[in-house]
């Protein structure tokens, strides 16, 4: 195993260890762990493993520096060590139908990197993905839904979440969020960048759908002026 493979494997195992320690936190954690346990996590050579700069490197570094929760120390150490081994990509609306109204904030600053999945940096799987997701400060990730059931592990100190039409609620670092298939949800990011681990269990190729809400402009203005 190369040094790079060792770092990616260590990050994957740190995430699994955290999920195992919090397996009863929310619905879905056991499903993710079961899927991972049934995989033969063998390394694969993705199309592009070269470390490459992104236009959001400074924001990403800020997000990594702000991972200070003691409970996340294992993931933080492994993620910082493997940062340049991951292939960071922007979502240029390839997960949404053409013309989807994602908002300027999301389009201006987002990154994701896959550990497990199609073309992932570490392990291949055709219909499951595990990775890291980042949004820039003062961003509204507008209400949307997707066929893939989804688990989030929040790595940032504070982020806001709305599920369906329920009221916004803030979640701390280390919290876990489960979005069942096609369940509407939205995320708002405050002064610091948002960083998370995410997993999609199946139907990962089905396009996401934006769900219009009449308060987007109000929320985005409040975030911009905070």
C-alpha positions in Angstrom: 0.0 0.0 0.0 1.4 3.4 -1.0 1.6 6.4 1.4 -1.3 8.0 -0.5 -3.4 4.8 -0.2 -2.5 4.6 3.5 -3.8 8.2 4.1 -7.0 7.6 2.2 -7.6 4.4 4.0 -7.0 6.0 7.4 -9.5 8.7 6.6 -12.1 6.2 5.5 -11.6 4.2 8.7 -11.8 7.3 10.9 -15.2 8.1 9.4 -16.4 4.5 9.9 -15.1 4.5 13.5 -17.1 7.7 14.2 -20.3 6.3 12.7 -19.9 3.0 14.6 -19.6 5.0 17.8 -22.8 6.9 17.0 -24.7 4.1 15.2 -27.9 4.8 17.1 -27.8 8.6 16.7 -30.2 8.8 13.7 -31.9 6.5 11.3 -29.6 5.6 8.4 -26.3 5.3 10.2 -26.7 1.5 10.4 -27.7 1.4 6.7 -24.5 3.2 5.7 -22.3 1.0 8.0 -24.0 -2.2 6.6 -23.4 -1.1 3.1 -19.7 -0.3 3.8 -19.3 -3.6 5.7 -20.5 -5.6 2.7 -18.1 -3.9 0.4 -14.7 -5.2 -0.4 -12.9 -1.8 -0.1 -10.2 -2.4 -2.6 -8.3 0.5 -4.1 -8.9 1.7 -7.6 -7.1 4.0 -9.9 -9.5 6.9 -10.8 -9.1 8.8 -14.0 -7.4 11.7 -12.3 -5.5 11.4 -9.0 -3.2 14.4 -9.5 -3.4 16.9 -6.7 -4.8 20.1 -8.3 -5.6 23.5 -7.0 -9.1 24.8 -7.0 -10.4 28.4 -6.9 -11.7 27.6 -3.4 -8.5 26.4 -1.8 -8.4 29.2 0.8 -12.0 28.6 1.8 -11.3 24.8 2.1 -8.3 25.5 4.3 -10.4 27.7 6.5 -13.0 25.0 6.9 -10.3 22.4 7.8 -8.7 24.8 10.3 -12.0 25.3 12.0 -12.5 21.6 12.7 -11.7 21.9 16.4 -14.3 19.6 18.0 -12.4 17.1 20.2 -14.9 14.4 19.1 -13.8 14.8 15.5 -10.1 14.8 16.2 -9.6 11.4 14.4 -11.4 12.6 11.3 -9.8 16.0 11.4 -6.3 14.6 11.6 -6.9 12.1 8.8 -8.7 14.6 6.5 -5.9 17.2 6.9 -3.3 14.5 6.1 -5.2 13.3 3.0 -6.4 16.7 1.7 -4.0 16.7 -1.3 -4.7 13.0 -2.0 -8.4 13.7 -2.6 -9.7 15.0 -6.0 -11.7 18.1 -5.2 -14.4 19.0 -7.7 -17.0 21.7 -8.0 -20.6 20.8 -8.7 -21.3 22.6 -11.9 -24.9 21.6 -11.8 -24.2 18.1 -13.1 -26.3 16.7 -10.3 -29.3 18.8 -11.4 -31.4 19.3 -14.6 -30.2 22.1 -16.8 -31.4 25.5 -15.6 -32.0 24.4 -12.0 -32.3 27.5 -9.7 -29.5 26.7 -7.2 -28.8 30.3 -6.3 -25.6 32.4 -6.6 -24.2 31.4 -3.3 -24.1 27.7 -4.0 -22.7 28.2 -7.6 -20.0 30.6 -6.3 -18.4 28.3 -3.7 -18.8 24.5 -3.4 -16.5 21.5 -3.4 -16.8 17.8 -3.0 -14.3 14.9 -3.0 -15.2 11.2 -3.1 -13.6 8.5 -1.0 -15.9 5.8 -2.2 -18.0 5.9 -5.4 -17.6 6.1 -9.2 -14.2 7.7 -10.0 -13.5 8.1 -6.3 -10.0 8.8 -5.0 -9.8 5.6 -2.8 -12.4 3.0 -3.4 -14.8 2.2 -6.3 -18.5 1.6 -6.1 -21.0 2.0 -8.9 -24.1 3.0 -6.8 -22.9 4.2 -3.4 -20.7 7.2 -2.5 -19.0 8.5 0.6 -17.1 11.8 0.6 -16.5 15.3 1.9 -18.6 18.3 0.9 -17.9 22.0 1.4 -19.9 25.2 1.0 -18.6 28.8 1.3 -19.7 31.2 4.1 -23.1 32.9 4.1 -24.5 30.4 1.6 -28.0 29.1 1.3 -28.1 25.6 -0.3 -31.6 25.9 -1.5 -34.4 23.4 -0.8 -34.0 20.3 -2.8 -34.5 16.5 -2.8 -33.0 13.5 -4.5 -33.8 9.8 -4.8 -30.6 8.8 -3.0 -31.0 8.4 0.8 -28.4 10.6 2.4 -26.4 10.8 5.6 -24.5 13.9 6.7 -21.9 14.1 9.4 -21.4 17.8 10.2 -17.8 18.7 10.7 -18.3 22.5 11.1 -19.2 24.1 14.4 -22.6 25.3 13.3 -24.9 25.0 10.3 -28.7 25.5 9.8 -31.0 22.9 8.4 -34.6 22.9 7.2 -36.5 19.6 6.5 -39.6 19.9 4.3 -41.5 22.9 5.6 -40.4 22.7 9.2 -38.6 25.5 11.0 -34.9 26.0 10.6 -32.7 24.3 13.3 -29.0 24.7 14.0 -26.8 21.6 14.3 -23.3 21.4 15.9 -20.1 19.7 14.9 -20.4 16.0 15.2 -24.1 15.9 14.6 -25.6 13.4 12.1 -28.5 14.1 9.8 -30.5 11.5 7.8 -32.4 12.5 4.7 -34.6 9.7 3.4 -35.2 9.2 -0.3 -36.9 12.3 -1.8 -37.2 14.1 1.5 -36.9 17.9 1.0 -34.1 19.6 2.8 -32.0 22.8 2.8 -28.8 24.0 4.5 -27.7 27.5 5.4 -24.1 28.4 6.2 -23.2 31.2 8.6 -19.9 33.2 9.0 -17.6 30.1 8.6 -17.5 27.6 5.7 -19.5 24.5 6.0 -17.7 21.1 5.9 -19.3 17.7 6.2 -18.9 14.0 5.4 -21.8 12.7 3.3 -23.0 9.4 2.0 -25.5 8.5 -0.7 -26.7 4.9 -0.4 -28.2 4.2 -3.9 -29.8 5.8 -6.9 -26.8 8.2 -7.0 -27.2 8.9 -10.7 -30.8 10.1 -10.4 -30.8 13.9 -10.8 -31.6 16.1 -7.8 -34.6 18.4 -7.9 -34.8 22.0 -6.6 -38.0 22.8 -4.6 -38.9 26.4 -4.8 -39.6 28.3 -1.6 -40.8 31.9 -1.3 -38.3 32.9 1.4 -35.0 32.3 -0.4 -34.4 36.0 -1.2 -35.0 37.0 2.4 -32.7 34.3 3.8 -29.9 35.1 1.3 -30.1 38.8 2.0 -29.9 38.1 5.8 -26.9 35.9 5.3 -25.1 38.4 3.1 -25.7 41.2 5.7 -24.8 39.2 8.7 
